[in-house]
Amino acid sequence: MIYRYPLADDTVTKDDREALAQWILEDPSPRFTMGPLVRQYEEKWSNWLGRRYSVSCNSGSSANLLMYYALLRSSRLKNKKVIVPSAAWVTTIAPAIQLGFEPIMCDADYDTWALNRRHLRQLLEEHHPGTVTLVQVLGVPHNMGDLMELKNKYGFFLLEDSCAAMGSSYHGKKVGTFGDMASMSTYYGHQFSTIEGGFVSTDDKDLSDMLVMLRSHGWVAHLDPETRAGMLKKYEIEDIGTNFVFCEPGFNFRLTDLQAFIGMRQLNRMNWLVERRSENHRLYKQLLGSRFITQAYDDKTTVCSIHFCALAANYEERNYIIKMLENESIETRPFTSGNQGLQPYWFREYGKFSSSMANKLYHCGFFLPNHPYLKKEDIEFICSVATKAVQDFRKRGK
Ligand SMILES: Cc1ncc(COP(=O)(O)O)c(C=O)c1O
């Protein structure tokens, strides 16, 4: 179905596609994998974000898997317990299960919908986990001041899933620069897109080297020369110029040069992309904030949201609003997974995780479009439909 107001729109422009086509035709050495462009793209992203190292990969989900596995292989974990958020994407949590971590679910925060601070403190006291995974939910930054204090106090590794939050910042510091490692997704419709793609960014050289190896078969081929030489020395392997030395049991999660090409072009306009989405988010909040529960944040943060999400009063009201939005060709959907603890993959293994806020997201959340091409009038119209729907529903209920 084609919507008049789709949830997402393509940030890869016609000009980008034409430039890509021309480059493909004219490149004298068309190998298109792990060429210089991928490295340039990673550097460009690191510079924009403000981190020392970024390792690109083929999706945000792969980025999450790489983060967990890099931690595991680094042998720096004090234990395999990990606190995971209930408001998350499935692949925020799936790697923990796949790799034999012991995931412990944390309730959603009333303001940011990320980790509930009271519940998190309680779980930290009880379990002393080696790792905490945070999702910057839909581009609204978590209260990072509090979380970094807890990190210092309890000494856990922080994995920051910023897959849906690229471009947001908390008190001037960009999301994706807080965790020991942070993941991003450049899937279609995200803040910028390589169609499929992702990054892990970090300031830790050892973790970055581990990520570089794990991303590509576990071999030494893409390490910098000094690190590569150090690895060969460590394992007492003579350097005969071959790259076929596999130090880790890795994956193949590489990004292609074609994706790096379009990614770099969009990074040139990243500030504009962020500004447009943030403006849209502020307008939504202004128009709907008095009728629906929406994510709370203070004015010192930038919200570069992927979609705007609002909470209806109850499940029936939410479903009615969704129907009315659909009638006006406005694409919407329930908060994608709401509470991961109510998804079969989780409750089959760990039992249902039920709490008032996580369940509210699951039963009452609905998405509204946000992308850079939305105009003020579009948002005003979308909000008027949502507002009328809720008024009608509440009137009928009386
Ligand atoms: C919070 C979060 N983590 C991970 C992902 C997975 O990213 P990808 O679709 O690139 O695999 C998403 C996707 O939107 C997400 O929202």
The ligand as a Gaussian input file, in Angstrom:
#p B3LYP/6-31G(d) Opt

LIG

0 1
 C       17.041000       0.024000      18.569000
 C       17.370000      -0.778000      17.345000
 N       18.372000      -1.680000      17.398000
 C       18.702000      -2.415000      16.330000
 C       18.034000      -2.296000      15.125000
 C       18.417000      -3.157000      13.974000
 O       18.980000      -2.448000      12.894000
 P       18.994000      -3.115000      11.447000
 O       17.601000      -3.061000      10.913000
 O       19.935000      -2.254000      10.666000
 O       19.483000      -4.492000      11.574000
 C       16.975000      -1.382000      15.026000
 C       16.227000      -1.224000      13.783000
 O       15.513000      -0.280000      13.566000
 C       16.638000      -0.601000      16.165000
 O       15.611000       0.270000      16.147000

